[in-house]
Amino acid sequence: MSFVGEDCDFQSDYKSVSSALVAYLRQIKTETIDKDCFAYHVIERLLEFRCLVIDFNYTNTFRQILFELIKNPKQHNLSHIKIHGSLINEDIVFGVDDKTKINKDHIFLKKSVSEHFKPSDFSTSIAECKTLMVFGHSLGETDHMYFQKYFRSSCLSGNENSNKQIGIYVYGESSRLNLHKQLDVLTNKQIALFKQNNRVQFVDTSKKKAKNYK
């Protein structure tokens, strides 16, 4: 049981946290591009292909690196979706997945309720994707609604959904295990089948130098 006053305070706290997140991210300096970082080299590799980039980052880092690489924004075959909005447009989406169990009076916590939420179902866009790269994303519970269909279908053998090439970037053993915790849920506890039916590679960026990665 909760009281109206408590819910109003909670919603006010939620808005304060959202504002604090925006203020913090705006303090981060992104003008200088580190050309030796993994992000730079990953985006550089993507330019060799026609692909869809699903960007969960609130900042403009992806486009800054992209324009550093190509100078002309029209000279590439990348489609780009900022799934949770951006600081520049002041339309960030901050909250939880639709399936998260919350008090019904706290509906404002769901990302899909945000006035800035854009119902972009990229799960359909990647359903037939034969190559997937996951970089800088934990595949956390708040984003399971985007990935669950893809990973569960990837566990099925003998059809068009199997034999995919999937690269997942991690940083150290703790990161690798945390990603596997999420995969355990996303594959409905079928990690073995997921790995058997696809070419899955974990890239530990704590052990490699970006410029030497192929």
C-alpha positions, 0 to 999 in steps of 0.5 A, a space after each residue: 500500500 502506498 499513499 498519494 503523497 508518497 507517490 508524488 515524492 517518489 515521482 519528484 525523486 525520479 525526475 531529480 535523478 533524471 535531471 542529475 543524470 543529464 547534468 552529469 553527462 553534460 559535464 563529460 568532455 567529448 571534443 577530443 577523440 581517442 583514436 586508439 580506443 576500441 570504440 574508434 576502431 569498431 566504428 572504423 570497421 563498420 564502415 566496410 559494411 552496410 549495417 544498422 547501428 543501434 545507439 543506446 548512448 545519450 551523448 553524441 559520441 558515435 557521430 563525433 567518431 563517425 565524422 572524424 573518420 569520414 568527414 562527409 556525413 553522406 559517405 557511409 552505408 550506416 543507418 543510425 538509431 538513437 534508441 533512448 534519445 540524446 542530450 542534444 535534442 533534450 529527449 532522453 528516455 530513462 526508466 525500466 523495461 515494460 516487463 519490470 514488476 512495479 507498483 501500478 502507481 509508479 507507471 512513470 518509471 517505464 520507458 514506454 510511458 515517457 513523452 520522448 519514447 519513440 516506438 522503434 521496434 528494431 527487434 524486427 530489424 535485426 531478426 534476420 541479421 546474420 552478424 551482430 556486434 554488441 559493444 559498450 552494452 551490458 544487455 541489462 534487464 531494462 533493455 531485454 525487450 529489445 533483444 529477447 526475440 533475437 537471442 531466443 530465435 538464435 538458439 533454434 537450430 536448422 533454420 534461418 535463425 541459426 549460424 549467426 556471427 555474434 561478437 560481444 565486447 567485454 572488459 575483464 572476467 567480471 564483465 564476461 560473467 555479467 554478460 553471461 547472466 543476461 544471456 542466460 535470461 535472454 536465451 531462456 537458459 539455453 546458452 549452450 545451444 546459443 553457442 552451438 548454433 552460432 559463431 559466438 566470440 567474446 572480445 576482452 578489451 582489457 587484454 587487447 590493444 584496439 589498434 591490433 584487433 582484427 
